Amino acid sequence: MDHTPTQADPHAEIRAEVAKLCARFAGEYWRKLDATRAYPTAFVTALTEAGYLSVLIPEEYGGSGLGLSAAAAILETIQSEGCNGAACHAQMYIMGAILRHGSEAQKRAYLPLIASGALRLQAFGVTEPTSGTDTTALRTFARREGDEYVVNGQKVWTSRAEHSDLMLLLARTTPRDQVTKKTEGLSVFIVDMREVLGNGLTVRPIRTMMNHNSCEVFFDNMRIPAANLVGALDRGFRVILDGMNAERLLIAAECVGDAKWFTAKSAAYANERKVFGRPIGQNQGVQFPIARAYAQMRAAELMVREGCRKFEAGEPCGPEANMAKMLAAEASWAAAEAAVQTHGGFGFAEEYDVERKFRETRLYQVAPISTNLILSYLAEHVLGLPRSY
């Protein structure tokens, strides 16, 4: 099935090379990892060595210096080839916080090592059990003591914390009742988890319906250097927002890739499977859900491109990033539903990989932000409707 855009694809060569890499990690590889809830170390290592996880890092720091659209192409291709980029996608969208707001000393200390693979930046410590998506209500507090900050609190759904060397952490540095706006008083820090694990930092895995390596993390008088503050003190909310727009666009690209994978599987099976003496794909009841999901995917694909274009141009892209994430997540879920229905009982069999990808793509209706909150955002900030929360 040809998904080639009508206009020339500037990242066609990257997509082709990523597809070749993914061919080395077929369904059996992912099924074994899924059974044992193991981290895809070999896959992440291969991506790192090929330079795909450092595409956003400028050349002067050892990366490729490409734009967000290149990163989106990489992650989309990973998903469309049946692999799973969730094991390493955070490194791409977290990167923006350091690139845009980090000091020169921080960039030189961390970026070359991240680019080479010597350090992994995979953990994003934002969500908390009591605050959820209400980021400004978080309770983790970082208190300044001389040349250090002492951190106490808890985070949840901090994926890949067990497999990351660095964490980007959002913590309150001024009490909420002492700031004018609730978005003030928050700061971002780089945490070298190798130095504090077991010494103020505890990581506890959370078992979920998919192999996503999610964790909760606890900070008990964890000490980090004051020099690890990213951007201005008490202005971390803006730092995080920059990263969140990139996060939404990249995950939207992954969902587009998932939708392409499901649609290709559905179409192939519908052509091959014969019941009552003819291919099941000849029936409109089978055709229509697949075709509708495909149309949804192509529309979402265009919104991802527009969001990436604006992001790379330095233009405000909040609406586009949020719409891309919502539309792409809905497209991938529609394609997943169609794939299960098309395959019938075989859709639940591990060997077809549909059920694994079905579980994986369901996550994006909820994370990294739920569809309902995206709709609330669009209603208030785009349509000018009263704030609902």
Backbone torsions as a table, in degrees:
resi	resn	phi	psi	omega
1	MET	NA	133.0	-175.7
2	ASP	-94.9	115.1	177.2
3	HIS	-103.8	10.6	-174.7
4	THR	-60.9	128.3	178.0
5	PRO	-62.4	157.6	-180.0
6	THR	-67.8	-27.8	177.9
7	GLN	-96.1	158.3	-178.9
8	ALA	-58.7	137.0	-179.3
9	ASP	-93.5	112.6	-178.6
10	PRO	-67.5	-14.4	-177.7
11	HIS	-111.9	22.1	-177.7
12	ALA	-59.5	-39.9	-178.9
13	GLU	-66.9	-40.7	177.8
14	ILE	-62.0	-45.1	-179.8
15	ARG	-59.4	-42.7	-178.6
16	ALA	-63.6	-42.1	-179.1
17	GLU	-70.6	-38.5	177.4
18	VAL	-64.3	-39.8	178.5
19	ALA	-61.2	-39.4	177.7
20	LYS	-63.1	-42.1	178.8
21	LEU	-63.1	-44.5	-177.5
22	CYS	-64.1	-27.7	180.0
23	ALA	-62.0	-21.7	177.7
24	ARG	-77.7	-10.1	-177.0
25	PHE	-125.6	74.9	-175.0
26	ALA	-75.8	-177.2	-174.7
27	GLY	-55.3	-37.7	-178.9
28	GLU	-59.2	-38.8	178.4
29	TYR	-59.0	-46.3	-177.5
30	TRP	-73.1	-32.3	178.5
31	ARG	-66.0	-39.4	178.1
32	LYS	-64.9	-42.0	178.2
33	LEU	-64.4	-40.2	-178.9
34	ASP	-63.2	-39.1	-178.0
35	ALA	-66.3	-33.5	-176.8
36	THR	-105.5	0.8	-176.9
37	ARG	55.3	41.7	-177.1
38	ALA	-94.9	157.7	179.5
39	TYR	-85.0	137.9	-177.9
40	PRO	-78.3	65.5	-175.1
41	THR	-57.3	-45.1	-177.4
42	ALA	-63.2	-39.9	-179.9
43	PHE	-66.6	-46.2	-179.9
44	VAL	-64.5	-39.2	177.9
45	THR	-62.8	-42.2	179.6
46	ALA	-63.9	-42.6	177.4
47	LEU	-63.1	-40.9	-179.5
48	THR	-64.9	-47.6	-178.2
49	GLU	-64.4	-29.2	178.3
50	ALA	-81.3	-6.8	177.1
51	GLY	86.1	7.6	-174.6
52	TYR	-75.3	-24.5	-179.8
53	LEU	-86.3	-4.0	-179.8
54	SER	-116.0	20.1	-175.6
55	VAL	-63.8	-28.7	-178.1
56	LEU	-85.1	-12.0	179.9
57	ILE	-78.9	128.9	179.9
58	PRO	-57.0	153.1	-178.4
59	GLU	-59.1	-33.7	-178.5
60	GLU	-64.2	-18.0	178.3
61	TYR	-108.1	12.2	175.1
62	GLY	98.9	4.1	-179.7
63	GLY	-100.6	-165.7	-179.1
64	SER	-95.4	-19.0	178.5
65	GLY	67.7	30.3	179.3
66	LEU	-91.8	172.8	-177.3
67	GLY	-90.7	178.2	-177.9
68	LEU	-63.4	-30.9	-180.0
69	SER	-64.0	-31.8	176.6
70	ALA	-68.9	-42.3	177.2
71	ALA	-62.6	-39.8	178.4
72	ALA	-63.0	-40.8	179.3
73	ALA	-62.5	-39.6	179.4
74	ILE	-63.6	-51.1	-177.0
75	LEU	-67.6	-37.8	177.4
76	GLU	-60.5	-44.1	-178.5
77	THR	-65.9	-40.4	177.6
78	ILE	-54.8	-46.4	-178.2
79	GLN	-70.9	-41.5	-177.3
80	SER	-68.1	-17.8	177.0
81	GLU	-91.7	3.6	176.2
82	GLY	91.2	4.6	177.7
83	CYS	-92.8	-171.4	-177.3
84	ASN	-137.5	111.7	-179.0
85	GLY	-82.5	-3.8	-178.0
86	ALA	-63.1	-20.0	-179.4
87	ALA	-69.4	-15.5	-174.2
88	CYS	-147.4	1.9	-173.9
89	HIS	-65.8	-25.8	-177.3
90	ALA	-60.6	-32.1	-178.7
91	GLN	-58.6	-32.8	-179.5
92	MET	-73.4	-48.2	-175.4
93	TYR	-82.2	-22.4	174.2
94	ILE	-70.4	-30.7	-175.4
95	MET	-52.6	-36.5	-176.4
96	GLY	-59.1	-33.7	-179.1
97	ALA	-63.3	-42.1	179.8
98	ILE	-74.4	-41.1	-178.5
99	LEU	-64.2	-40.5	-175.0
100	ARG	-88.3	-29.4	-171.7
101	HIS	-125.2	-11.0	-178.3
102	GLY	-73.0	155.9	176.8
103	SER	-75.6	164.1	178.1
104	GLU	-62.1	-37.2	179.0
105	ALA	-63.9	-40.6	178.8
106	GLN	-65.8	-42.8	179.8
107	LYS	-60.8	-44.2	-177.6
108	ARG	-73.0	-27.2	-179.3
109	ALA	-77.3	-35.5	-171.0
110	TYR	-110.0	-41.4	-170.1
111	LEU	-61.2	-45.2	178.7
112	PRO	-60.2	-37.5	-179.8
113	LEU	-71.8	-34.7	176.0
114	ILE	-67.9	-42.5	-179.4
115	ALA	-62.0	-38.1	-178.3
116	SER	-79.6	-16.1	-177.1
117	GLY	94.1	-1.1	178.5
118	ALA	-67.0	-28.3	176.0
119	LEU	-125.6	143.2	174.6
120	ARG	-110.6	126.2	174.4
121	LEU	-109.8	89.6	-173.6
122	GLN	-121.5	-16.8	-172.7
123	ALA	-99.7	135.2	-176.8
124	PHE	-126.4	100.1	-174.5
125	GLY	-92.1	93.4	-179.2
126	VAL	-126.9	-58.9	-172.7
127	THR	-67.7	142.1	177.8
128	GLU	-126.5	155.5	-176.7
129	PRO	-59.3	-34.8	-175.3
130	THR	-91.3	-16.3	-175.0
131	SER	-109.1	-28.2	-179.3
132	GLY	57.4	-126.3	-178.1
133	THR	-80.5	-9.5	177.2
134	ASP	-79.8	75.6	-171.8
135	THR	-56.6	-36.5	-176.0
136	THR	-70.0	-11.1	-180.0
137	ALA	-94.8	7.3	-177.7
138	LEU	-63.2	153.3	-173.5
139	ARG	-111.5	-15.8	179.2
140	THR	-57.6	128.1	-172.3
141	PHE	-122.2	136.1	175.9
142	ALA	-113.5	116.1	-176.9
143	ARG	-106.7	130.1	-178.5
144	ARG	-75.0	129.7	173.6
145	GLU	-136.1	99.3	-178.7
146	GLY	62.1	-121.6	-178.9
147	ASP	-94.7	17.3	-178.6
148	GLU	-134.3	163.5	167.5
149	TYR	-114.4	138.1	177.3
150	VAL	-106.0	121.3	-172.7
151	VAL	-110.1	132.7	174.1
152	ASN	-133.8	138.7	179.1
153	GLY	149.6	-160.2	-174.9
154	GLN	-152.7	144.5	173.5
155	LYS	-125.8	156.5	178.3
156	VAL	-136.3	157.9	-176.1
157	TRP	58.1	35.7	174.9
158	THR	-88.2	86.2	-174.3
159	SER	-66.6	146.5	175.9
160	ARG	68.0	14.1	-179.0
161	ALA	-60.6	-30.2	179.0
162	GLU	-73.6	-16.9	-172.7
163	HIS	-121.1	21.4	-179.0
164	SER	-122.8	148.0	175.8
165	ASP	-91.0	-32.8	-177.1
166	LEU	-120.8	150.6	174.5
167	MET	-129.8	137.8	170.5
168	LEU	-93.6	117.4	-171.3
169	LEU	-115.6	132.0	173.2
170	LEU	-104.7	123.9	-178.9
171	ALA	-139.1	156.1	175.8
172	ARG	-80.6	134.6	178.9
173	THR	-117.1	-12.8	172.4
174	THR	-133.2	131.1	-178.4
175	PRO	-53.6	146.6	-175.6
176	ARG	-61.1	-32.9	-178.3
177	ASP	-79.2	1.7	179.6
178	GLN	-112.6	10.6	179.5
179	VAL	-117.8	154.0	-179.3
180	THR	-74.4	-45.4	177.4
181	LYS	-112.2	144.2	-176.3
182	LYS	-67.5	-17.1	177.3
183	THR	-81.5	-7.1	177.2
184	GLU	-88.7	165.1	176.7
185	GLY	84.2	8.6	177.1
186	LEU	-110.3	142.1	-178.4
187	SER	-135.1	155.8	-178.3
188	VAL	-112.0	139.0	-178.9
189	PHE	-133.1	149.2	168.1
190	ILE	-92.3	123.8	179.4
191	VAL	-110.5	121.4	173.8
192	ASP	-84.4	98.4	-173.2
193	MET	-67.9	-20.2	177.9
194	ARG	-65.1	-29.8	-177.0
195	GLU	-85.2	-24.8	-172.6
196	VAL	-115.3	-6.5	179.0
197	LEU	-63.3	121.5	-175.8
198	GLY	82.4	-2.7	179.6
199	ASN	-131.8	57.9	-177.5
200	GLY	113.2	-17.6	179.3
201	LEU	-121.8	129.3	176.0
202	THR	-124.6	133.7	179.7
203	VAL	-116.6	129.8	-178.9
204	ARG	-129.3	119.3	-179.1
205	PRO	-65.7	150.2	174.7
206	ILE	-118.3	122.5	179.2
207	ARG	-81.3	127.7	-178.2
208	THR	-126.1	179.4	-176.8
209	MET	-71.7	-15.1	175.7
210	MET	-128.8	160.6	-178.6
211	ASN	-80.3	83.1	-173.2
212	HIS	-114.0	1.0	176.8
213	ASN	54.1	42.4	179.1
214	SER	-81.7	150.4	-176.9
215	CYS	-143.7	161.1	162.9
216	GLU	-111.9	144.4	-177.5
217	VAL	-125.8	144.2	-177.3
218	PHE	-121.9	134.3	178.6
219	PHE	-112.7	118.5	-179.5
220	ASP	-124.7	93.3	-175.8
221	ASN	53.5	41.8	177.8
222	MET	-73.6	127.6	-177.2
223	ARG	-104.3	129.4	176.9
224	ILE	-132.0	148.5	-179.0
225	PRO	-62.1	141.6	177.9
226	ALA	-60.9	-26.5	179.5
227	ALA	-66.8	-10.6	-179.2
228	ASN	-87.1	3.2	174.2
229	LEU	-66.8	129.2	179.7
230	VAL	-101.3	120.3	-178.3
231	GLY	77.1	-162.2	-176.3
232	ALA	-81.7	147.2	176.0
233	LEU	-60.9	136.9	177.8
234	ASP	69.8	7.0	-179.9
235	ARG	-119.2	29.8	-175.1
236	GLY	-75.0	-19.5	-178.9
237	PHE	-61.9	-40.3	178.5
238	ARG	-65.9	-37.7	177.9
239	VAL	-60.5	-44.9	-179.0
240	ILE	-66.7	-39.3	-179.6
241	LEU	-59.9	-40.9	177.3
242	ASP	-57.1	-43.2	179.5
243	GLY	-69.5	-32.9	-177.6
244	MET	-68.8	-36.1	176.9
245	ASN	-63.5	-42.9	176.7
246	ALA	-63.9	-41.3	179.4
247	GLU	-58.9	-48.0	-178.4
248	ARG	-62.3	-42.3	-179.0
249	LEU	-67.4	-40.8	-179.1
250	LEU	-70.4	-39.1	177.9
251	ILE	-70.2	-33.7	173.7
252	ALA	-60.4	-41.0	177.7
253	ALA	-62.3	-38.7	176.8
254	GLU	-62.3	-42.8	179.5
255	CYS	-63.5	-38.7	175.4
256	VAL	-60.2	-42.6	177.1
257	GLY	-62.5	-42.9	176.8
258	ASP	-59.0	-45.8	-179.4
259	ALA	-60.1	-39.5	177.6
260	LYS	-63.7	-41.6	180.0
261	TRP	-63.9	-49.5	179.9
262	PHE	-60.0	-43.2	-177.7
263	THR	-65.4	-41.7	177.9
264	ALA	-63.2	-42.2	178.2
265	LYS	-63.6	-43.2	-178.7
266	SER	-63.6	-47.5	-177.9
267	ALA	-62.9	-42.1	-179.5
268	ALA	-64.3	-45.5	-178.3
269	TYR	-68.0	-40.0	-179.6
270	ALA	-64.1	-27.8	176.7
271	ASN	-79.6	-32.3	-175.3
272	GLU	-86.5	-39.3	-173.6
273	ARG	-74.4	123.9	-179.6
274	LYS	-114.8	128.4	175.3
275	VAL	-134.5	137.2	-176.5
276	PHE	58.9	32.8	172.1
277	GLY	80.9	12.1	178.8
278	ARG	-153.2	159.0	-179.9
279	PRO	-62.0	138.3	179.7
280	ILE	-65.0	-23.1	178.2
281	GLY	-68.8	-8.9	176.9
282	GLN	-76.9	-16.1	-179.1
283	ASN	-85.8	130.6	-179.1
284	GLN	-63.0	-29.6	177.9
285	GLY	-63.1	-25.6	175.4
286	VAL	-89.7	-40.7	-177.3
287	GLN	-63.1	-47.8	-167.2
288	PHE	-62.3	-46.0	178.3
289	PRO	-60.3	-36.6	179.1
290	ILE	-67.5	-45.6	-179.3
291	ALA	-65.4	-40.1	179.6
292	ARG	-64.9	-42.6	178.4
293	ALA	-63.1	-37.5	178.0
294	TYR	-62.8	-43.9	178.7
295	ALA	-62.9	-40.7	177.3
296	GLN	-61.5	-41.7	-179.9
297	MET	-62.4	-44.1	-177.6
298	ARG	-65.2	-36.2	177.2
299	ALA	-66.4	-43.2	178.4
300	ALA	-63.9	-36.8	179.6
301	GLU	-59.3	-41.0	178.5
302	LEU	-65.7	-38.5	179.3
303	MET	-68.9	-35.7	175.4
304	VAL	-61.0	-44.6	-179.1
305	ARG	-63.2	-41.8	-179.5
306	GLU	-66.5	-40.6	177.6
307	GLY	-62.9	-43.0	178.4
308	CYS	-64.6	-39.5	179.0
309	ARG	-60.1	-46.4	179.9
310	LYS	-66.0	-41.6	179.7
311	PHE	-59.6	-46.1	-177.9
312	GLU	-68.8	-27.3	179.3
313	ALA	-85.6	-1.7	-179.1
314	GLY	75.5	17.6	179.1
315	GLU	-90.5	153.6	175.0
316	PRO	-57.5	131.3	-175.7
317	CYS	-136.6	18.7	-179.6
318	GLY	-55.8	-50.5	179.4
319	PRO	-60.1	-44.8	-179.0
320	GLU	-65.0	-41.4	-179.8
321	ALA	-63.2	-43.0	-179.3
322	ASN	-69.8	-43.2	178.8
323	MET	-65.1	-39.1	178.8
324	ALA	-60.6	-44.2	-179.1
325	LYS	-64.3	-45.0	-178.2
326	MET	-65.1	-49.9	-177.0
327	LEU	-64.9	-40.2	-179.1
328	ALA	-69.5	-40.0	178.5
329	ALA	-64.1	-39.3	178.1
330	GLU	-68.3	-37.0	178.3
331	ALA	-66.1	-43.7	-178.8
332	SER	-67.1	-35.3	179.0
333	TRP	-70.2	-40.3	176.8
334	ALA	-62.3	-41.6	179.2
335	ALA	-67.4	-35.8	178.1
336	ALA	-66.1	-44.7	177.5
337	GLU	-59.7	-45.3	179.9
338	ALA	-62.2	-37.3	-179.3
339	ALA	-66.3	-43.0	179.0
340	VAL	-64.0	-45.9	179.8
341	GLN	-62.8	-39.9	-179.5
342	THR	-65.5	-41.2	-178.0
343	HIS	-79.8	-15.2	-178.6
344	GLY	60.8	-134.2	-178.8
345	GLY	-61.1	-31.9	-179.3
346	PHE	-68.5	-17.9	176.5
347	GLY	-64.7	-19.3	180.0
348	PHE	-98.0	-1.6	-179.5
349	ALA	-86.7	132.2	-176.2
350	GLU	-56.6	-37.8	-172.3
351	GLU	-63.8	-19.2	179.1
352	TYR	-88.0	-12.1	177.9
353	ASP	68.7	-3.9	-179.5
354	VAL	-64.9	-44.2	-176.8
355	GLU	-66.6	-33.4	177.6
356	ARG	-67.6	-49.6	179.5
357	LYS	-66.4	-31.0	176.8
358	PHE	-59.6	-46.9	179.0
359	ARG	-65.9	-40.6	-176.7
360	GLU	-65.7	-43.7	-174.7
361	THR	-77.5	-18.6	178.1
362	ARG	-63.6	-28.5	-178.7
363	LEU	-54.4	-36.4	-168.7
364	TYR	-79.1	-0.6	166.3
365	GLN	-74.6	-20.1	-174.5
366	VAL	-112.9	-41.9	-173.8
367	ALA	-120.9	152.8	0.2
368	PRO	-78.2	-0.8	173.6
369	ILE	-152.4	142.0	-176.1
370	SER	-74.7	155.4	179.2
371	THR	-58.9	-37.7	-178.8
372	ASN	-61.7	-39.6	179.8
373	LEU	-70.9	-32.2	174.9
374	ILE	-64.1	-43.3	178.3
375	LEU	-62.7	-39.2	177.5
376	SER	-63.9	-40.9	178.3
377	TYR	-61.3	-48.0	-178.7
378	LEU	-63.9	-40.2	-179.4
379	ALA	-61.0	-44.2	-176.1
380	GLU	-80.0	-52.2	-169.3
381	HIS	-88.3	-18.5	179.3
382	VAL	-106.5	-42.9	-175.2
383	LEU	-95.5	-9.4	177.0
384	GLY	74.1	23.7	177.5
385	LEU	-82.0	159.8	-178.4
386	PRO	-60.5	145.8	177.7
387	ARG	-61.2	132.6	-175.8
388	SER	-98.4	-7.3	-178.7
389	TYR	-148.4	NA	NA
